[in-house]
Every structure is written in C-alpha cells, then in structure tokens.
Amino acid sequence: RRQKGIFYTAMYHVLLHPSDIADADGRVRGPTGQVIESRDGRYYSTLSLWDTFRGVHPLLTLLTPERVNGFVLTLLDHHKAMGYLPLWTEPRPGAPAWAQRDWSDYLAHGYVPIDKISNEAVSQTLELGIGDDAVARVARSLGNLDVVRTFETRAQGFRRLYDTQTRMMRGRDSKGNWR
C-alpha cells in the first residue's frame, strides 16, 4: 500500500508540468515579452530540455503522446523568437547568462574544462555528447554526411574524461590535468 502511494504521488508530480499557458485563442506572451500565436494553440511553460536526460520526456511520450507535438512546437517557437533552444521555457524576456552556452571551450577541448566553469563540467560534457550523438543520427537519416562526421566526432568527447585507473568519469582542466 505504501509503495502504491509513493508511485501515484510520483506520477502526479511527473504530470504537473509542462503547463499549457496559451490562451483559448492560442496566443501567449512569448519569451521576448511580445504576444505571439502558437503554432497549434498550445505553448508550454516549465518545459525543460534537461528533463530529456532525466527520462521525463520519454515517460511523457508513453503516457501522454498527444502532448509531445506541442512540446516540440513550443521549443521551436522559442527558438524562432530567441535564436536558441531554451534550457527552460519561461514567459520572461531574454535568458539568464547561465542559460547561454559558450561553445568555444567544448569545441577546443572536446569536453567542458573544470577551470572554465564553476561546476558540473563532467555532467555538461556528457549531456552535450548525448545531444551531439542525436544530431549525428538525425543527420545520417537525412544523408548529410558532413554534419554526421562533425557531430559523431564531438559525441566522443566524453572519452577524454574517462579515467582508466579509477574507471570513473573525472573532470579535467583546460591543460588536460585531472581534478
């Protein structure tokens, strides 16, 4: 009985968000503060790309497949307005500095160096590698081999953080020294 209560409480929490914040006519105040018309009448807030890594999006795909297109269209609407995909969709103009990624260190080293960010260098490298692998797979299905080569190579950056002695992922600085 206790396990059942925990399960249903967790399911309730999973299904609380993302929230459709579009008005009945499909309009919403977008990320720039301007009123925009959503593509399909829905616009989701509290929608996090990072939830893909935690498994929430795959679960929502199974539980509420009718909402998935709206999630994707919200991300695309945000990109159209702001020029980037959001870490979180929020009804506020601009994005905080931490939400803007500077790719130069990742591209130069193949990983996020620990001396260039305050924390989470290893997890950011792993997440970026998963995204790079996904881009390579989509590019392969479209026959774009130049993009495939670029992103398949980038997706292997995680290997630079694997320490064969400890058999764990470890942070490295921009000179290649272990944490």
Residue frames as a rotation matrix with the C-alpha (Angstrom) as fourth column:
ARG 1
0.572 0.820 0.000 0.00
0.820 -0.572 0.000 0.00
0.000 0.000 -1.000 0.00
ARG 2
0.440 -0.494 -0.750 2.85
0.139 -0.788 0.600 2.42
-0.887 -0.369 -0.278 0.87
GLN 3
-0.622 -0.719 0.309 4.63
0.376 0.071 0.924 1.64
-0.686 0.691 0.226 -2.42
LYS 4
-0.120 0.690 0.714 1.42
0.985 -0.006 0.171 2.32
0.122 0.724 -0.679 -4.32
GLY 5
0.782 0.399 -0.479 1.09
0.515 -0.847 0.134 5.71
-0.353 -0.351 -0.867 -2.62
ILE 6
-0.039 -0.889 -0.457 4.68
0.045 -0.458 0.888 6.61
-0.998 0.014 0.058 -3.50
PHE 7
-0.639 -0.191 0.745 4.15
0.684 0.301 0.664 5.53
-0.351 0.934 -0.062 -7.10
TYR 8
0.222 0.832 0.509 0.97
0.953 -0.296 0.068 7.54
0.207 0.470 -0.858 -7.62
THR 9
0.686 -0.086 -0.722 2.43
0.282 -0.884 0.374 10.59
-0.670 -0.460 -0.582 -5.89
ALA 10
-0.411 -0.907 -0.087 5.43
0.155 -0.164 0.974 10.43
-0.898 0.387 0.208 -8.23
MET 11
-0.466 0.318 0.826 3.15
0.885 0.194 0.424 10.06
-0.026 0.928 -0.372 -11.26
TYR 12
0.664 0.722 -0.192 1.15
0.731 -0.681 -0.034 13.08
-0.155 -0.117 -0.981 -10.11
HIS 13
0.347 -0.615 -0.708 4.34
0.038 -0.745 0.666 15.12
-0.937 -0.259 -0.235 -9.86
VAL 14
-0.646 -0.585 0.490 5.53
0.469 0.203 0.860 14.00
-0.603 0.785 0.143 -13.32
LEU 15
-0.262 0.652 0.711 2.23
0.945 0.024 0.327 15.08
0.196 0.758 -0.622 -14.87
LEU 16
0.310 0.364 -0.878 2.04
0.625 -0.774 -0.100 18.52
-0.716 -0.518 -0.467 -13.20
HIS 17
0.374 -0.311 -0.874 4.29
-0.559 -0.827 0.056 20.13
-0.740 0.468 -0.483 -15.80
PRO 18
-0.961 -0.265 0.084 4.86
0.278 -0.908 0.312 21.19
-0.007 0.323 0.946 -18.51
SER 19
-0.189 0.905 -0.381 1.87
0.508 -0.242 -0.826 23.52
-0.840 -0.350 -0.414 -18.31
ASP 20
-0.296 0.209 0.932 -0.01
0.903 -0.258 0.344 24.85
0.312 0.943 -0.112 -21.32
ILE 21
-0.409 0.062 -0.910 -0.04
0.556 -0.774 -0.302 28.63
-0.724 -0.630 0.282 -20.81
ALA 22
-0.945 0.120 0.305 -1.61
0.217 -0.468 0.856 29.62
0.245 0.875 0.417 -24.15
ASP 23
-0.583 0.808 -0.085 -4.87
-0.575 -0.484 -0.659 31.50
-0.574 -0.335 0.747 -24.06
ALA 24
0.093 0.729 0.678 -8.00
0.132 0.666 -0.734 29.89
-0.987 0.157 -0.034 -25.53
ASP 25
0.912 0.254 -0.321 -7.22
-0.242 -0.296 -0.924 31.54
-0.330 0.921 -0.209 -28.89
GLY 26
0.716 -0.673 0.183 -3.67
0.692 0.650 -0.314 30.11
0.092 0.352 0.931 -28.95
ARG 27
0.398 -0.596 0.697 -1.94
-0.061 -0.776 -0.628 33.39
0.915 0.208 -0.345 -28.17
VAL 28
0.694 -0.304 -0.652 0.66
0.720 0.290 0.631 33.68
-0.003 -0.907 0.421 -25.44
ARG 29
0.829 -0.560 -0.008 3.20
-0.557 -0.825 0.095 36.16
-0.060 -0.075 -0.995 -24.19
GLY 30
0.814 -0.524 -0.249 6.37
0.285 0.735 -0.615 34.68
0.506 0.430 0.748 -25.65
PRO 31
0.369 -0.751 -0.548 9.96
0.925 0.236 0.300 34.74
-0.096 -0.617 0.781 -24.41
THR 32
-0.609 -0.594 0.526 10.60
0.656 -0.750 -0.086 38.28
0.446 0.292 0.846 -25.75
GLY 33
-0.728 0.437 -0.528 7.57
0.253 -0.544 -0.800 39.66
-0.637 -0.716 0.286 -23.93
GLN 34
-0.692 0.486 -0.534 5.64
-0.722 -0.468 0.510 40.06
-0.002 0.738 0.675 -27.20
VAL 35
0.141 0.800 0.584 2.32
-0.461 0.575 -0.676 38.32
-0.876 -0.174 0.450 -27.70
ILE 36
-0.758 -0.394 -0.520 2.77
-0.647 0.352 0.677 35.50
-0.084 0.849 -0.521 -30.20
GLU 37
0.476 0.875 -0.088 0.42
-0.877 0.464 -0.127 32.98
-0.071 0.138 0.988 -31.75
SER 38
-0.275 -0.571 0.773 1.43
-0.491 0.775 0.397 29.40
-0.826 -0.270 -0.494 -31.03
ARG 39
-0.799 -0.160 -0.580 1.58
-0.601 0.262 0.755 27.01
0.031 0.952 -0.305 -33.96
ASP 40
-0.627 0.567 -0.535 -1.02
0.203 0.781 0.590 24.57
0.752 0.261 -0.605 -32.68
GLY 41
0.329 0.838 0.435 -2.84
-0.201 -0.388 0.899 26.51
0.923 -0.383 0.041 -29.97
ARG 42
0.909 -0.101 -0.404 -0.59
0.411 0.372 0.832 25.27
0.066 -0.923 0.380 -27.16
TYR 43
0.207 -0.900 0.384 2.51
-0.265 -0.429 -0.863 26.79
0.942 0.077 -0.328 -25.59
TYR 44
0.691 0.068 -0.719 4.16
0.518 0.647 0.559 25.03
0.504 -0.759 0.413 -22.68
SER 45
0.310 -0.583 0.751 5.88
-0.715 -0.664 -0.219 26.62
0.626 -0.469 -0.623 -19.72
THR 46
0.223 -0.370 0.902 8.04
-0.819 0.430 0.379 24.83
-0.528 -0.824 -0.207 -17.19
LEU 47
0.999 -0.003 0.041 9.28
0.029 0.765 -0.644 22.77
-0.029 0.644 0.764 -20.11
SER 48
0.406 -0.911 0.070 12.86
-0.661 -0.240 0.710 21.73
-0.630 -0.335 -0.700 -19.62
LEU 49
0.508 -0.350 -0.787 15.16
-0.656 0.435 -0.617 20.25
0.558 0.830 -0.008 -22.24
TRP 50
-0.526 -0.797 0.297 17.17
-0.796 0.337 -0.503 18.82
0.301 -0.501 -0.811 -19.37
ASP 51
0.100 0.652 0.751 14.20
-0.778 0.522 -0.350 16.59
-0.620 -0.550 0.560 -18.48
THR 52
0.692 0.053 -0.720 15.10
-0.604 0.588 -0.538 14.55
0.395 0.807 0.439 -21.55
PHE 53
-0.298 -0.915 -0.271 18.24
-0.480 0.389 -0.786 13.43
0.825 -0.104 -0.555 -19.72
ARG 54
-0.689 0.092 0.719 16.30
-0.693 0.209 -0.690 12.58
-0.213 -0.974 -0.080 -16.57
GLY 55
-0.954 0.295 0.060 13.86
0.299 0.902 0.311 10.43
0.037 0.315 -0.948 -18.53
VAL 56
-0.424 0.850 -0.311 10.78
0.026 -0.332 -0.943 12.62
-0.905 -0.408 0.119 -18.03
HIS 57
-0.203 0.358 -0.911 10.24
-0.897 -0.441 0.027 13.30
-0.392 0.823 0.411 -21.73
PRO 58
-0.805 -0.046 -0.591 10.45
-0.364 0.826 0.431 9.63
0.468 0.562 -0.682 -22.72
LEU 59
-0.827 0.543 -0.146 7.93
0.468 0.521 -0.714 8.83
-0.311 -0.659 -0.685 -19.97
LEU 60
-0.248 0.760 -0.601 5.58
-0.286 -0.650 -0.704 11.62
-0.926 -0.003 0.379 -21.12
THR 61
-0.565 0.001 -0.825 5.90
-0.823 0.065 0.564 10.28
0.054 0.998 -0.036 -24.67
LEU 62
-0.891 0.220 -0.397 4.49
0.188 0.975 0.118 6.99
0.414 0.031 -0.910 -23.39
LEU 63
-0.625 0.640 -0.448 1.88
0.646 0.101 -0.757 8.42
-0.439 -0.762 -0.476 -21.01
THR 64
0.336 0.727 -0.599 0.66
0.228 -0.680 -0.697 11.49
-0.914 0.098 -0.394 -22.90
PRO 65
-0.447 -0.602 0.662 1.71
0.762 0.132 0.634 11.15
-0.469 0.787 0.400 -26.56
GLU 66
0.396 0.692 0.603 -0.93
0.891 -0.447 -0.072 13.72
0.220 0.566 -0.794 -27.57
ARG 67
0.897 -0.081 -0.435 1.13
0.141 -0.880 0.454 16.44
-0.419 -0.469 -0.778 -25.81
VAL 68
0.135 -0.974 0.180 4.50
0.662 0.224 0.716 15.68
-0.738 0.023 0.675 -27.42
ASN 69
-0.022 -0.120 0.993 3.99
0.937 -0.349 -0.021 17.68
0.349 0.930 0.120 -30.63
GLY 70
0.849 0.396 0.349 3.03
0.246 -0.882 0.403 20.69
0.467 -0.256 -0.846 -28.53
PHE 71
0.672 -0.693 -0.260 6.25
0.279 -0.088 0.956 20.35
-0.686 -0.716 0.134 -26.51
VAL 72
-0.184 -0.787 0.588 8.34
0.882 0.132 0.452 20.28
-0.433 0.602 0.671 -29.68
LEU 73
0.192 0.331 0.924 6.46
0.777 -0.627 0.064 23.16
0.600 0.705 -0.377 -31.28
THR 74
0.980 0.110 -0.166 6.92
0.195 -0.696 0.691 25.23
-0.040 -0.709 -0.704 -28.11
LEU 75
0.244 -0.966 -0.090 10.67
0.471 0.037 0.881 24.68
-0.848 -0.257 0.464 -28.28
LEU 76
-0.316 -0.329 0.890 10.67
0.949 -0.098 0.301 25.66
-0.012 0.939 0.343 -31.95
ASP 77
0.645 0.583 0.494 8.57
0.551 -0.803 0.228 28.77
0.530 0.125 -0.839 -31.26
HIS 78
0.823 -0.418 -0.383 11.05
0.182 -0.446 0.876 29.74
-0.537 -0.791 -0.291 -28.55
HIS 79
-0.151 -0.922 0.356 13.94
0.723 0.143 0.676 29.21
-0.674 0.360 0.645 -30.96
LYS 80
0.044 0.252 0.967 12.22
0.915 -0.399 0.063 31.34
0.402 0.882 -0.248 -33.59
ALA 81
0.896 0.394 0.205 11.77
0.274 -0.855 0.441 34.19
0.349 -0.339 -0.874 -31.10
MET 82
0.844 -0.536 0.000 15.12
-0.233 -0.366 0.901 33.99
-0.483 -0.761 -0.434 -29.33
GLY 83
0.490 -0.685 -0.540 17.53
-0.760 -0.033 -0.649 32.30
0.427 0.728 -0.537 -31.74
TYR 84
-0.718 -0.690 -0.091 18.32
-0.554 0.647 -0.524 29.41
0.420 -0.326 -0.847 -29.41
LEU 85
0.111 0.701 -0.705 16.61
0.177 0.684 0.708 26.42
0.978 -0.203 -0.048 -27.84
PRO 86
0.256 0.034 0.966 15.80
-0.782 -0.580 0.228 27.07
0.568 -0.814 -0.122 -24.19
LEU 87
-0.885 -0.400 -0.239 17.01
-0.130 0.704 -0.698 25.14
0.448 -0.587 -0.675 -21.20
TRP 88
-0.510 0.822 -0.253 13.60
0.697 0.222 -0.682 26.03
-0.505 -0.524 -0.686 -19.77
THR 89
-0.421 0.472 0.774 10.74
0.492 -0.598 0.632 27.83
0.762 0.648 0.020 -21.47
GLU 90
-0.376 0.291 -0.880 9.68
0.819 -0.340 -0.462 30.72
-0.434 -0.894 -0.111 -19.32
PRO 91
0.482 0.601 0.638 7.45
0.812 -0.579 -0.068 33.69
0.329 0.551 -0.767 -20.04
ARG 92
0.639 -0.302 -0.707 10.20
0.236 -0.799 0.554 36.27
-0.732 -0.521 -0.439 -19.49
PRO 93
0.948 -0.290 -0.134 12.26
-0.249 -0.408 -0.878 38.33
0.200 0.866 -0.459 -21.90
GLY 94
0.158 -0.987 -0.030 15.83
-0.862 -0.123 -0.491 37.30
0.481 0.103 -0.870 -22.52
ALA 95
0.729 -0.034 -0.684 17.70
0.235 0.951 0.203 34.46
0.643 -0.308 0.701 -20.93
PRO 96
0.882 -0.460 0.103 19.89
-0.265 -0.304 0.915 34.45
-0.390 -0.834 -0.390 -17.87
ALA 97
0.229 -0.888 -0.399 23.62
-0.973 -0.195 -0.125 34.39
0.033 0.416 -0.909 -18.53
TRP 98
-0.460 -0.457 0.761 23.94
-0.568 0.811 0.143 30.80
-0.683 -0.366 -0.632 -17.29
ALA 99
0.414 0.693 0.590 21.45
0.085 0.616 -0.783 29.65
-0.906 0.374 0.196 -19.93
GLN 100
0.853 -0.222 -0.473 23.65
-0.521 -0.304 -0.798 30.92
0.034 0.927 -0.375 -22.73
ARG 101
0.689 -0.624 0.370 26.34
0.387 0.747 0.540 28.45
-0.613 -0.229 0.756 -23.62
ASP 102
0.423 -0.695 -0.582 29.74
-0.871 -0.489 -0.048 29.47
-0.251 0.527 -0.812 -24.90
TRP 103
0.985 0.092 0.145 30.78
-0.047 0.956 -0.289 26.50
-0.165 0.277 0.946 -27.02
SER 104
0.569 -0.799 -0.196 34.40
-0.650 -0.290 -0.703 27.57
0.504 0.527 -0.684 -27.59
ASP 105
-0.239 -0.697 0.676 35.96
-0.949 0.317 -0.009 25.55
-0.208 -0.643 -0.737 -24.73
TYR 106
0.361 0.456 0.813 33.86
-0.268 0.886 -0.378 22.47
-0.893 -0.082 0.442 -25.50
LEU 107
0.997 0.031 -0.072 34.85
-0.076 0.200 -0.977 22.66
-0.016 0.979 0.201 -29.16
ALA 108
0.365 -0.931 -0.004 38.53
-0.819 -0.319 -0.476 23.33
0.442 0.177 -0.879 -28.41
HIS 109
-0.480 -0.616 0.624 38.97
-0.868 0.439 -0.233 20.53
-0.131 -0.653 -0.746 -25.87
GLY 110
-0.479 0.405 -0.779 36.22
-0.214 0.806 0.551 18.07
0.851 0.431 -0.299 -26.67
TYR 111
-0.058 0.467 -0.882 34.97
0.911 0.387 0.145 18.44
0.409 -0.795 -0.448 -23.10
VAL 112
0.687 0.293 0.666 33.96
-0.012 -0.911 0.413 21.20
0.727 -0.292 -0.622 -20.70
PRO 113
-0.306 -0.919 -0.250 37.09
0.338 0.141 -0.931 22.06
0.890 -0.369 0.267 -18.66
ILE 114
0.319 0.428 -0.846 36.75
0.910 0.111 0.399 22.32
0.264 -0.897 -0.354 -14.89
ASP 115
-0.468 -0.551 -0.691 38.75
0.723 -0.689 0.059 25.56
-0.508 -0.472 0.721 -14.79
LYS 116
-0.936 0.148 0.320 36.32
0.141 -0.674 0.725 27.28
0.323 0.724 0.610 -17.18
ILE 117
0.051 0.975 0.214 33.03
-0.220 -0.198 0.955 26.74
0.974 -0.096 0.204 -15.31
SER 118
-0.207 -0.148 0.967 32.20
-0.928 -0.283 -0.242 26.68
0.310 -0.948 -0.079 -11.63
ASN 119
-0.441 0.056 0.896 30.74
-0.482 0.827 -0.289 23.16
-0.757 -0.560 -0.337 -11.50
GLU 120
0.442 0.758 0.480 29.11
-0.120 0.580 -0.806 20.31
-0.889 0.299 0.347 -13.42
ALA 121
-0.115 -0.561 -0.820 31.81
-0.915 -0.261 0.306 20.12
-0.386 0.786 -0.483 -16.11
VAL 122
-0.935 -0.247 0.254 31.58
-0.163 0.936 0.311 16.34
-0.314 0.250 -0.916 -16.37
SER 123
-0.231 0.920 0.315 27.77
0.536 0.391 -0.749 16.21
-0.812 -0.004 -0.583 -16.46
GLN 124
0.417 0.355 -0.836 27.67
-0.423 -0.738 -0.525 19.05
-0.804 0.573 -0.158 -19.02
THR 125
-0.534 -0.677 -0.506 30.18
-0.794 0.197 0.575 17.20
-0.289 0.709 -0.643 -21.21
LEU 126
-0.860 0.245 0.448 28.10
0.251 0.967 -0.047 14.02
-0.444 0.072 -0.893 -21.02
GLU 127
0.146 0.978 -0.149 24.86
0.344 -0.192 -0.919 15.86
-0.927 0.083 -0.365 -21.81
LEU 128
0.211 -0.135 -0.968 26.43
-0.745 -0.663 -0.070 17.70
-0.633 0.736 -0.240 -24.74
GLY 129
-0.816 -0.572 -0.078 27.75
-0.505 0.643 0.575 14.39
-0.279 0.509 -0.814 -26.06
ILE 130
-0.468 0.747 0.473 24.28
0.526 0.665 -0.530 12.84
-0.710 0.001 -0.704 -25.93
GLY 131
0.478 0.643 -0.598 22.93
-0.055 -0.658 -0.751 15.82
-0.877 0.392 -0.278 -27.87
ASP 132
-0.182 -0.648 -0.739 25.78
-0.864 -0.253 0.435 15.62
-0.470 0.718 -0.514 -30.39
ASP 133
-0.902 -0.109 0.418 25.06
0.021 0.955 0.295 11.92
-0.432 0.274 -0.859 -30.94
ALA 134
0.014 0.987 0.158 21.38
0.517 0.129 -0.846 12.69
-0.856 0.093 -0.508 -31.51
VAL 135
0.411 0.077 -0.908 22.25
-0.551 -0.773 -0.315 15.36
-0.726 0.630 -0.276 -34.10
ALA 136
-0.635 -0.723 -0.271 24.57
-0.682 0.361 0.635 12.91
-0.362 0.589 -0.723 -35.87
ARG 137
-0.692 0.427 0.582 21.82
0.387 0.900 -0.200 10.28
-0.610 0.087 -0.788 -36.02
VAL 138
0.428 0.864 -0.266 19.28
0.234 -0.390 -0.891 12.72
-0.873 0.319 -0.369 -37.46
ALA 139
0.150 -0.457 -0.877 21.86
-0.802 -0.575 0.162 13.98
-0.579 0.679 -0.453 -39.98
ARG 140
-0.850 -0.453 0.269 22.59
-0.254 0.799 0.544 10.38
-0.462 0.394 -0.794 -41.02
SER 141
-0.229 0.848 0.477 18.88
0.614 0.507 -0.605 9.76
-0.755 0.154 -0.637 -41.64
LEU 142
0.701 0.467 -0.538 18.85
-0.031 -0.735 -0.678 12.89
-0.712 0.492 -0.501 -43.82
GLY 143
0.670 -0.496 0.552 22.01
0.742 0.443 -0.503 11.87
0.005 0.747 0.665 -45.68
ASN 144
0.840 -0.390 0.377 24.03
-0.314 -0.916 -0.248 14.89
0.443 0.090 -0.892 -44.50
LEU 145
0.658 -0.598 -0.457 27.40
0.633 0.768 -0.093 13.19
0.407 -0.228 0.885 -44.08
ASP 146
-0.270 -0.758 0.593 29.37
0.168 -0.644 -0.747 16.37
0.948 -0.102 0.302 -43.29
VAL 147
0.129 0.413 0.901 27.17
-0.829 -0.454 0.327 17.00
0.545 -0.789 0.284 -40.26
VAL 148
0.935 0.192 -0.299 27.36
-0.048 0.903 0.427 13.31
0.352 -0.384 0.853 -39.33
ARG 149
0.205 -0.948 -0.244 31.18
0.640 0.318 -0.700 13.40
0.741 -0.012 0.672 -39.24
THR 150
-0.374 -0.348 0.860 31.31
-0.272 -0.845 -0.460 16.61
0.887 -0.406 0.221 -37.22
PHE 151
0.226 0.586 0.778 28.82
-0.901 -0.178 0.396 15.53
0.370 -0.791 0.488 -34.59
GLU 152
0.874 -0.024 -0.486 29.94
0.126 0.976 0.178 11.90
0.469 -0.217 0.856 -34.33
THR 153
-0.143 -0.989 -0.046 33.42
0.473 -0.027 -0.881 13.19
0.869 -0.148 0.472 -33.53
ARG 154
-0.403 0.046 0.914 32.08
-0.592 -0.775 -0.222 15.67
0.698 -0.630 0.340 -30.98
ALA 155
0.640 0.763 0.093 29.94
-0.588 0.409 0.698 12.95
0.495 -0.501 0.710 -29.37
GLN 156
0.543 -0.502 -0.673 33.12
0.479 0.844 -0.242 11.05
0.690 -0.191 0.699 -28.47
GLY 157
-0.012 -0.577 0.816 34.44
-0.377 -0.754 -0.538 13.85
0.926 -0.314 -0.209 -26.24
PHE 158
0.769 0.370 0.521 33.25
-0.609 0.178 0.773 12.01
0.193 -0.912 0.362 -23.14
ARG 159
0.793 -0.497 -0.352 36.11
0.444 0.868 -0.224 9.52
0.417 0.021 0.909 -23.67
ARG 160
-0.092 -0.867 0.489 38.59
0.101 -0.497 -0.862 12.23
0.991 -0.030 0.133 -22.68
LEU 161
-0.025 0.161 0.987 37.03
-0.878 -0.475 0.055 12.31
0.477 -0.865 0.154 -19.22
TYR 162
0.924 0.318 -0.214 37.17
-0.202 0.878 0.434 8.56
0.326 -0.357 0.875 -18.57
ASP 163
0.066 -0.897 0.437 39.97
-0.995 -0.091 -0.037 7.75
0.073 -0.432 -0.899 -16.14
THR 164
0.318 0.034 -0.947 41.12
-0.357 0.930 -0.086 4.18
0.878 0.366 0.308 -16.77
GLN 165
-0.747 -0.644 -0.164 42.77
-0.075 0.327 -0.942 3.97
0.660 -0.692 -0.292 -13.34
THR 166
-0.818 0.490 0.301 39.68
-0.410 -0.130 -0.903 4.82
-0.403 -0.862 0.307 -11.31
ARG 167
-0.819 0.520 0.241 37.30
0.544 0.573 0.613 3.59
0.181 0.634 -0.752 -14.03
MET 168
0.129 0.831 -0.541 35.18
0.786 -0.419 -0.456 6.69
-0.605 -0.366 -0.707 -13.48
MET 169
0.362 0.046 0.931 34.39
0.676 -0.701 -0.228 9.89
0.642 0.712 -0.285 -15.31
ARG 170
0.123 -0.404 -0.906 36.55
0.850 -0.428 0.307 12.71
-0.512 -0.808 0.291 -13.94
GLY 171
0.964 0.220 -0.146 36.86
0.144 -0.902 -0.407 16.40
-0.221 0.372 -0.902 -14.62
ARG 172
0.004 -0.967 0.253 39.87
0.991 0.038 0.127 17.77
-0.133 0.250 0.959 -16.44
ASP 173
0.237 0.005 -0.972 41.15
0.136 -0.990 0.028 21.30
-0.962 -0.139 -0.235 -16.70
SER 174
0.906 0.197 -0.375 41.92
-0.291 -0.356 -0.888 23.06
-0.308 0.914 -0.265 -19.95
LYS 175
-0.004 -0.968 -0.251 45.50
-1.000 -0.002 0.024 21.71
-0.024 0.251 -0.968 -19.86
GLY 176
0.194 0.177 -0.965 44.24
-0.448 0.891 0.073 18.13
0.873 0.418 0.252 -19.57
ASN 177
-0.848 -0.522 0.089 45.09
-0.287 0.313 -0.905 17.65
0.445 -0.794 -0.415 -15.87
TRP 178
-0.193 0.771 -0.606 42.70
0.584 0.587 0.560 15.55
0.788 -0.246 -0.564 -13.78
ARG 179
0.460 0.429 0.777 40.74
-0.449 -0.642 0.621 17.16
0.766 -0.635 -0.103 -10.98
